[in-house]
Amino acid sequence: MSILIAPNTSTILKRYNLIRSQTEYICEPLEPEDTVVQPMVDVSPPKWHMAHSTWFFETFVLQPFLPNYKLFHSSYGYLFNSYYNSVGNRVQRNQRSTLTRPPLRDVYAYRQHVNEHIVELLQILEEEKLAEVMPILELGLQHEQQHQELLITDIKYILSTNPLLPIYKTLKENTSKSCYVAPELLNITGGVYKIGFKGDSFCFDNELGVHEVLLEDFQVMNRTVTNGEYLQFMQDGGYTDFRHWLDEGLSFVQASGIKAPLYWIEQDGDWHHFTLHGLEKLDLNAPVCHISFYEADAYANWAGKRLLTEFEWEAASQAYPPASGNFVESDLLEPTAADPNIKGLQQLYGNVWEWTYSAYHPYPGFTKAPGAIGEYNGKFMLNQMVLRGGSCATPESHIRTTYRNFFHADKRWQYNGIRLANK
């Protein structure tokens, strides 16, 4: 991992407290009963997320570096380890909803206990030791931000399975209506591009290994595909026309009975979708999301276009670097329609994750770190596709042009959308 060492402990603690408190802010609207539900294996109970992110700091920061540190509870390592084989056995992923105990109040006490000891650790560390701790502490904060995004997407899925379709957060009354932005293909000049993370700030190890790729000239759409455009694909029989689909994708939607994006519900001839604000009429100008890679690729084929590779996506981001207006700054926790006042690539960062046609593989020279930290990314580099750009659920400080998200091709519960390229 590459990380920028913070200048002093007060700055470190401010950032630590801000990120840790954000997790609890996300969970604040929930009832205790909401925090133990796991309606599918990909979703973890919110209570588990809060405990697991705390376990990470306890296991990888406090135990190795704070003298005489005593575990909050001897069984929490078994309960809240996620996938670190190096650390020991654990409750299996599909059994996390069985953890009705410890109660939620104990998880909050656990978080407080660990927070207090992180403060103690930072106060007693000498500068030389602080330099050793900081990369792991920063990884823990980035890890918690990943779980904040998972919390939002998991909470949405959990509430959607409740017949009452409960509201997580009430939409502000003065929310502006969306506008239509015409699609436009933008030219990206081909050539040799440097791909990968460069700099002194944090990145994950899967972003490291700057290397050159040769790209031909290509064109990229100025914005992502909208709900209205995707609805046209559906109305044209897109889900049943084998010509648009990868064989595996067609088998997936047929076996699952999928006929629309996740959360779409047809009522009285109109399409609605479940949001964190409850059931709403579908905004045709907002970006389509909660779709699998299979659906994204089928739509692109239907439209006579294709998906970008992750290298083309990063080249496009170099041609149109982040600027004011590129990030979606909203408390809506749902994707928003494109802004007609922004020229160039619309909302390239922080609206919906964009499926690419790139398998999640290591960059040249990739090496796994020793021990448990080496299990963070490398062992998942198989049978997954790369997504780029961040979503409305991604903490803004967590988004980078080189960030490589990855999921299996059938996953739909994340805010995954489509940006097209010309064939």
NUZAVO-528327 format. One record per residue (C-alpha): residue in one letter; x, y, z. Coordinates in pm, whole numbers, plus 50000, padded with zeros to 5 digits. Each point is the difference from the previous one (the first is absolute). Layout:
N
AXYZ/...
END
This chain:
423
M500005000050000/S501135035449929/I499085026350256/L500715035750100/I501095003050360/A497885025650183/P502055028650152/N498974995150364/T497864978750228/S497265026250036/T499474999549623/I499984962149999/L497464998650283/K497745025649836/R499854979049685/Y499594968050200/N497105013950205/L498305014949694/I500004967349808/R499044978550296/S497105022950091/Q498744999149641/T499374962750030/E497765005450300/Y498275029149824/I499114976649714/C498484975150246/E498155026350205/P496654997949812/L499814962250047/E497984981250254/P501974973850198/E498094972749818/D501255013549665/T503614994450100/V499914961850017/V498324992049667/Q501824982049715/P497574993249714/M502714987149764/V503614988550035/D501475031549840/V498365021950263/S501395001950353/P497955011650299/P500775036550092/K500914989150352/W502624976849855/H501465028049784/M500395022250307/A501674972550199/H502204987149718/S501495034249917/T500775003650372/W501554965450014/F502355010649721/F501515027750215/E500164977750305/T501684971449815/F502445018049774/V500755031850197/L499374996150371/Q501104964250060/P503385003449826/F500875035450112/L498325008950332/P501864984250293/N497844978950233/Y496885005249791/K497134977650113/L497404987949753/F496515013850051/H498644964749965/S501934968149930/S497394986649754/Y499675031149784/G502834989249772/Y498014969149905/L496745019449966/F501245029749798/N502934988449789/S498925002149637/Y502344979949775/Y503475001550157/N501154964050016/S503295011350152/V498175012150311/G497954968950073/N496594984049969/R496835020449966/V496234998949968/Q499224992249637/R498785028849787/N496504985949948/Q499544995350376/R500545035850116/S496285005150063/T500174973550274/L501985024350216/T497075013950196/R502535002150281/P501975020450087/P497205025650021/L500325032649808/R500865019450317/D503054977750050/V501175007149644/Y499835037450070/A501914994150324/Y502574980449801/R500425028849759/Q500465024250289/H502524977250169/V502144997349688/N499755037449929/E501245008450347/H502984976949964/I500895013749656/V500205034350166/E502224985350270/L502234983349742/L500545031649799/Q500825019750312/I502784976850113/L501604991349667/E503345014949916/E500485014749654/E501914970049867/K497334975550115/L497225022849874/A501444997049650/E499644962250030/V496425001450129/M498645026249761/P499804978549683/I497894974250184/L497885026350175/E499345017149667/L499104966649843/G497534995150285/L498395033749925/Q499774992649628/H498604965850088/E497355016550218/Q499055023149714/Q499524969549780/H497664986050261/Q498135033050018/E499124995849633/L499074963750062/L497875011050294/I497975023049776/T499514974249726/D499294972250249/I497515021250194/K498195007949676/Y499754963149912/I498914990450351/L497205025950006/S498904990649646/T499254964650116/N497595012650266/P496395000249868/L499505034250164/L502775014749777/P501135022150289/I501665033749948/Y503615002750112/K500265037649956/T497375025649904/L500725019449684/K500415037450039/E497005019849877/N502055024649795/T501704973049793/S500255012749644/K498544980649709/S502364983249756/C500775012549652/Y500624981349678/V503525002349860/A500474989449639/P502484971749947/E503195010149823/L503024979649898/L503305016050101/N503264992649822/I502944985850194/T503304999949815/G501774966749990/G503614994450092/V502084987750289/Y498405006450340/K501444994350345/I497594979950211/G500114995750376/F500445020850313/K502665026850014/G500675021550307/D500574999350374/S496424997750128/F498124967950076/C499154973549746/F499204962950018/D502624975449883/N497904990449696/E500525035449863/L503794997850019/G502334991749715/V499925029549762/H500204985849651/E499445011149645/V497164989149775/L499495007749633/L496505011349912/E498435008149668/D497875031249955/F496594994550156/Q496825018550084/V498305000450338/M496495011450088/N499845032750193/R497654985050260/T498794966650124/V496934982349864/T496725012650147/N496994981350135/G497995012149703/E502504986449750/Y500204966850181/L496194998250003/Q500075001949620/F502284969649998/M497514981550219/Q497005010349787/D501844988049690/G500204965050148/G503595004350110/Y499794974350279/T498764972549770/D501995006449681/F502954976150008/R501915020449742/H500995026150261/W501184976650272/L503024980350101/D498874964050036/E500804999850372/G498115032750046/L496914987649821/S500014968650212/F500315021550311/V497015022649927/Q497864970949882/A500754978950308/S499445029850230/G496895012649823/I501575034849968/K498105023949774/A501125033850135/P502705015750218/L499974991650368/Y497445020150200/W497825008449695/I496304993250058/E497245004349741/Q496735013250143/D496915009249798/G502015002649680/D502695022950148/W503454990850119/H501075008350354/H503144991050190/F500824994550363/T502425025850136/L501375008650343/H497155025150012/G497394973549933/L498174990649681/E500195027649737/K498925004649643/L502914992849769/D502005030649899/L500614994249630/N502935024549994/A501894984750290/P502714974349925/V498934963949989/C501644980050276/H499814967650198/I500704979449690/S502394971349942/F502924999949759/Y497934976849783/E497215025849972/A502455028349937/D501654980849718/A496654989449849/Y498795036150001/A503235011649832/N499574973849727/W496365010149948/A501045036649971/G502714991849745/K502715010450243/R502314982850250/L501365003550351/L503335017150065/T502994980350115/E501375011250335/F503055014149819/E497815020649768/W498055012150303/E503185011450170/A501225016649679/A496685018549975/S500405011450361/Q503445013849910/A498475019049709/Y497225013150228/P501535001750349/P497855005150312/A498805035550041/S497255018550179/G496784985249869/N501464966049911/F499094986250342/V496404995450101/E499685019650324/S496714989550146/D498454986650316/L497524980049795/L501904966950009/E498544993049658/P501445007349655/T499025033449848/A499365010449642/A502725016649798/D500535037450042/P499345019049675/N502495026750109/I502954976050002/K501804994649673/G502214970749912/L499724967650194/Q496955002550223/Q500384989250362/L502904976549934/Y500504995950374/G497624992750282/N496644993149835/V499914963549891/W502764974449968/E500624993549632/W500444964349881/T503044995349777/Y500804971449767/S503164991950194/A500624969950218/Y501375007050346/H503624989349960/P503245011750161/Y502015028049846/P503554991549887/G502284995050297/F497174995350250/T501124983550323/K497934990750303/A501065013850335/P501104974350259/G497524987250256/A496315007950029/I500255033749825/G501014981349687/E496524984349995/Y498345033849948/N499845000249617/G502264975049828/K498084968150070/F496875013749829/M501635005449660/L497954973949816/N496574999149833/Q499185036150086/M499555031349790/V501395034750070/L497795030150069/R501225035850005/G498905034250120/G498354996450340/S496315003350084/C497685022550197/A500664976750296/T503805003249977/P501575025050244/E501365028049782/S503444999150163/H500144963149909/I499685005749624/R503045000249770/T500424997949625/T502054968250047/Y497614982950246/R499194964649881/N496764986250135/F499134964249908/F497004976950013/H498804968249839/A498065005849679/D496614991450153/K500075025050293/R497265026349996/W499555014150351/Q502785025649962/Y499405033149819/N501344986249671/G499245017649670/I501065003449636/R502215023849805/L500214992149631/A502835001749750/N499804999549623/K500854967549826/
END
